[in-house]
């Protein structure tokens, strides 16, 4: 009897774990990524080539270099949420 209850408990636990993974997978969670910034003391000369990215601060940047420039000026940990406008 105790073995049967143990098997049922394990089966229920497995179902809960699988069900939780499906919900998380369907929410399209986006993990921010770190921009590739030159770790220099002087601000970089950024090109004006548009390659829009959305920062974790809710600002759309012209390209990754401009986001790095803002990181250096503000000393905030701004990361990239996605490519394109916010």
C-alpha positions in Angstrom: 0.0 0.0 0.0 2.8 2.4 0.9 4.6 1.7 -2.4 1.4 2.4 -4.4 1.0 5.8 -2.6 4.7 6.6 -3.3 4.2 5.8 -7.0 1.1 8.0 -7.2 2.8 10.9 -5.4 5.8 10.7 -7.9 3.4 10.5 -10.9 1.6 13.6 -9.7 4.8 15.5 -9.0 6.0 14.6 -12.5 2.8 15.9 -14.0 3.0 19.2 -12.1 6.6 19.7 -13.3 5.8 19.0 -17.0 2.7 21.2 -16.8 4.7 24.1 -15.3 7.3 23.8 -18.1 4.7 24.1 -20.8 3.3 27.3 -19.3 6.7 28.9 -19.0 7.6 27.9 -22.6 4.4 29.5 -24.0 5.0 32.9 -22.3 7.9 33.8 -24.7 10.2 34.9 -21.9 13.0 37.0 -23.3 16.2 37.1 -21.4 18.2 40.4 -21.8 21.7 40.0 -23.3 24.8 42.1 -22.6 26.0 44.4 -25.3 29.5 44.0 -26.7 31.1 47.1 -25.5 34.8 48.0 -25.7 35.9 48.4 -22.1 37.9 51.6 -22.7 38.0 54.7 -20.6 37.0 57.0 -23.5 33.6 56.9 -25.2 33.7 55.2 -28.6 33.0 56.9 -31.9 29.7 55.4 -32.9 28.7 54.9 -36.5 25.4 56.4 -37.6 24.4 53.1 -39.3 20.9 52.3 -38.1 20.6 48.8 -36.5 17.9 49.5 -33.9 17.9 47.7 -30.6 15.7 48.0 -27.5 17.4 48.5 -24.2 16.2 47.3 -20.8 15.7 51.0 -19.9 12.9 51.1 -22.5 14.9 53.3 -24.9 15.4 52.4 -28.6 19.0 52.9 -29.6 20.3 53.5 -33.1 22.8 50.7 -32.7 24.7 48.7 -30.0 27.4 51.3 -29.9 25.0 54.0 -28.8 23.7 51.8 -26.1 27.3 51.2 -24.9 27.9 55.0 -25.0 24.9 55.5 -22.7 26.1 52.7 -20.4 29.4 54.5 -20.0 27.8 57.9 -19.4 25.1 56.9 -17.0 27.0 54.0 -15.4 23.8 51.9 -15.5 23.6 48.3 -16.4 21.6 48.6 -19.6 21.2 45.4 -21.6 19.6 44.5 -24.9 16.0 43.2 -24.7 15.5 42.7 -28.5 16.4 43.8 -31.9 14.3 46.6 -33.3 12.2 49.3 -31.6 11.0 49.0 -28.1 
